[in-house]
Amino acid sequence: MTSEFDPDSPGDTFNREDLIATFVAECDENLSTLESLLVVLETIDDDGETIDTVFRCAHTLKGNAASVGLESVTRLAHVMEDLLDRVRSNKLEVSRELITGLLIASDAMRRLIPEALSGDDTLDDEALEVMATLTSLVQGEGRESRPAAEETASRARQEEKPSAKPQQSKTAARRIRTDLGRLDRLLNLTGEVVIAFGRTRSRAQALDNPRDREQILECLSDMERLFSDLQEHVTRVRMVPVGAAFEPQKRIVRDLTVNGKEMRLVVEGSEVEVDATVVEQIKAPLTHMIRNSADHGIEQVADRLLAGKDRCGTITLRAMQENGVIVIQVEDDGAGLDLDRIADRARSRGILGPNETLTESEIERLIFLPGLSTVDSVTDTSGRGVGMDVVNRNVAALRGTIDIDSLPGKGSTFTIRVPLTLAVLEGLALEAGGERFVVPIRAIEECIDAPAELSGGRASGVMNLRGTPIPYVRLSQFYRLPVQKDSRENVVIVRCGKEMLGIVADRLLGEMQAVMKPVGRLFRGLAGVSGSTLFGDGRVGLIIDAATLLRDLVKRGSALA
């Protein structure tokens, strides 16, 4: 962005919307890079490359803000640039105070940009205070060395040898910025064509002339193969590195390294690619999980030393692909979950009865209930019992699952599994009560004929799967559909995290590629349904969310009846 922008010029009116959109996107990108590298800069002995990159980010922010006429943002960026210039010319040392000041300035800039674009292009008292702090640092005031404990934490963090450069895809020669909404529409259109192909194939199969029927079906097969390649490429265009959701977590861990705690964040697999929509929607759950590990998991330095641990706790954030899903783990080497304390808090809130007992896995999952917290007082980061509840709801919205593994004194691992893309689903089509359903292929363990013990026609219960009791649900009964008395039922065994569920259907219709659609108003709030899809003949099918279906059964107590 080099041209001057005059909002009053008629010639610029047509391009204003696109220009502002580009400006906002570039500001967000530069601020994210700046924040990430500032956190790195605090933990390494820089050879000048990192600080040069941070300086260029501030310089670009200043130039872009000036080009669109935002005086408040320009002035703040100018002070940041001056401070960084003194650092890169070795006139000022990197200190925690300096890094904190720049990070606070970055936060202020994120707030000022939308305010300035909406017409309030002024520096309020908070922004002026930030500028005064930075100016004092530029002038060399308040220049103090870090305390000995901080130096120790810094040395511990240096052992991880973090990279000063943002990780980039090895295959990306250059990037083209585009509106995600356009990609959404493009993918939706490809999905509509898939449905149209299915309807056309159904009509072709109904033709009376065998020769015409075979020729048309052959042409359709060729077209479907070509379109399948097109759809795959459209899906790949939407894929971005998950590191976009990981990088902000470094700042969070850095800011929580206070009050007698020392911790570091180790990031693994940030180059793994996932749908851009998933990256955006996974940011909030990750933030809550990182805060949970930092606040509840990592112990005070004194407690860690008594337990024979390294004084600096480690939180590991990793991503990997596994069987068509992305697996994200947040692991800490802290104290682990205190199951007795969780159960006591649940009883005190009336969630558990005085004599009610649960398995360890069931007690662990209590932390996802709204309002349940094990800390005694409310702080800026915890105590209200909303964080893990948000995680659970957001992961469910992504059609994902979350598992917990915790060992007392060793730490905890939270594992999230979400689809690589939210637009297209590989599923198994079922029929129950005359209606159609789709179960995600990735969740299916096996399909079996319904055993004799299920012949009673109950809506739900417990079945014996080779010696293992698992809950089951009969879709026709559960959704109050007409019962097909003469049908030979099948059971689809699906995995929901650590648990399994048997889904009883009248017929298995086969595998299909389902284009995800939101459910209509009539079906909103229907238990165990995450969306809908259209079949080739135009009929609507509901997509089953096995994890929420199982939780609903357990909540009702019907699965154990």
Salt bridges, closest charged atoms under 4 A:
GLU26 OE2 - ARG177 NH1 3.97
ASP28 OD1 - ARG110 NH1 2.90
GLU29 OE2 - ARG175 NH2 3.01
GLU29 OE1 - ARG177 NH2 2.83
GLU35 OE2 - ARG110 NE 3.10
GLU42 OE2 - ARG96 NH1 3.35
GLU42 OE1 - ARG254 NE 2.83
GLU49 OE2 - LYS165 NZ 3.22
ASP52 OD1 - ARG88 NH1 4.00
GLU81 OE2 - HIS59 ND1 2.49
GLU81 OE1 - LYS62 NZ 2.67
GLU81 OE1 - HIS78 ND1 3.79
ASP82 OD2 - HIS78 NE2 3.46
ASP85 OD1 - ARG88 NE 3.12
GLU93 OE2 - ARG143 NH2 3.68
ASP107 OD2 - ARG251 NH2 2.60
GLU115 OE1 - ARG111 NH1 3.69
ASP124 OD2 - ARG111 NH1 2.60
GLU126 OE1 - ARG111 NH2 3.87
GLU150 OE2 - ARG96 NE 3.78
GLU151 OE2 - ARG146 NE 3.79
GLU160 OE2 - ARG264 NE 3.33
ASP184 OD1 - ARG238 NH1 2.41
GLU192 OE2 - LYS517 NZ 2.44
ASP222 OD1 - ARG225 NH2 2.19
GLU224 OE1 - ARG201 NH2 2.92
GLU232 OE2 - ARG236 NH2 2.63
GLU247 OE1 - LYS250 NZ 3.27
ASP255 OD2 - ARG251 NE 2.84
ASP255 OD1 - ARG254 NH1 3.29
GLU262 OE2 - ARG311 NH2 3.01
GLU268 OE1 - ARG318 NE 3.04
ASP275 OD2 - ARG238 NE 2.82
GLU280 OE2 - LYS283 NZ 3.41
GLU299 OE1 - ARG304 NH1 2.77
GLU299 OE2 - LYS309 NZ 2.76
GLU322 OE2 - ARG417 NE 3.53
GLU331 OE1 - ARG318 NH1 2.78
ASP333 OD2 - ARG304 NH2 3.01
GLU364 OE1 - LYS498 NZ 3.96
ASP376 OD1 - ARG341 NH2 2.86
ASP376 OD1 - ARG345 NH2 2.63
ASP389 OD2 - ARG393 NE 3.36
ASP403 OD2 - ARG417 NH1 3.28
ASP405 OD1 - LYS498 NZ 3.26
GLU431 OE1 - ARG507 NH2 3.23
GLU445 OE2 - ARG495 NE 3.35
GLU446 OE2 - ARG466 NH2 2.48
ASP449 OD2 - ARG488 NH2 3.21
GLU489 OE2 - ARG474 NE 2.81
ASP537 OD2 - ARG436 NH2 2.98
ASP552 OD2 - ARG556 NE 2.69
